[in-house]
Amino acid sequence: MSSIKISVVICTYNRAAYITDAMESLYQQSLPKDLYEVIIANNNSTDNTQQICEVFIASHTNANFIYIEEKKQGASYARNTGATFAKGELLCFMDDDAIANPDYLEKIVHFFETHTDAGGLGGKIIPKYIPEEPKWMSYYVASLVGNFDYATQIEVFKPGKYPLESNMIIKTIDFITVNGFNEALPGVVGTLRIGGEGKEFFYKLQALGKKIYYHPAIAVQHVVEVKKLTREYMYRVASGIGRGERRRVLEIGKLAYYQKFIEYIFKLAAAIILGCKYTLQWHPAKALPVIRFRIDALKGLMNR
């Protein structure tokens, strides 16, 4: 029997329609309930998220579910606060509209038992479109709604590659060593998004020489509702990526910013070529969203 304990932190903001499914998926885990806890960090929800969480916890007393609140708006604040309550040797972060596979936590614990050199871990994120995947969605745009499938087998992330925040696991001691998530990259604050907190976090770990692994069987489903498929939402996410990169690289220096700007220009050119390819392959609906993604990210990088 494993002696490793794991703490799952879920940052939630106005996901009353989905938070119960997320909690239920963690309650139904194959891992013994005394080996894990679930910390729900409510980040100023204005719906009935608090009531739903409290009712769920009260009716599932044989599990270790904890409800807390973080008033500073932004996922980085909520995740960091949630982590301060964690008692496990492992820290797992999952989204409030995600659904974990029944053996999710068991596989995580087993992985760290058998890969003692692991400094971090990320898994597959499978989009669950409601009601269905739109015709204009492509592999390149799907990352904006959380789709993540890095490799077909267990392997170490290459330099510059890293897990997504909605399915990431690290050792608690390493989380403390790198001071958690950079709160200058808070995620969503109102209608403004300043992303890249996960990227910066794993870059810090990799700089310390930590091996970050990917495991395709450690998977969650991620709800993609209709409002996440709008032009406005896609702009917020894509520009938020660029906005976060702007903050991150300017902390390094102006040269790093100019290098990132050139990189984004090349990515825009590649997106235009890809859009032409989609059109020639009789998939014209996929062309414009790919190009818009890179334009919006560039706008965010330029703080526009």
PyMOL commands that set and color helices and strands:
alter all, ss='L'
color gray80, all
select helices_A, chain A and resi 19-27+33-35+49-58+75-84+104-114+139-145+172-177+197-207+226-229+231-252+254-280+284-301
alter helices_A, ss='H'
color red, helices_A
select strands_A, chain A and resi 6-12+36-42+65-69+90-95+98-100+118-129+155-156+167-171+187-189+192-194+211-224
alter strands_A, ss='S'
color yellow, strands_A
deselect
rebuild
show_as cartoon
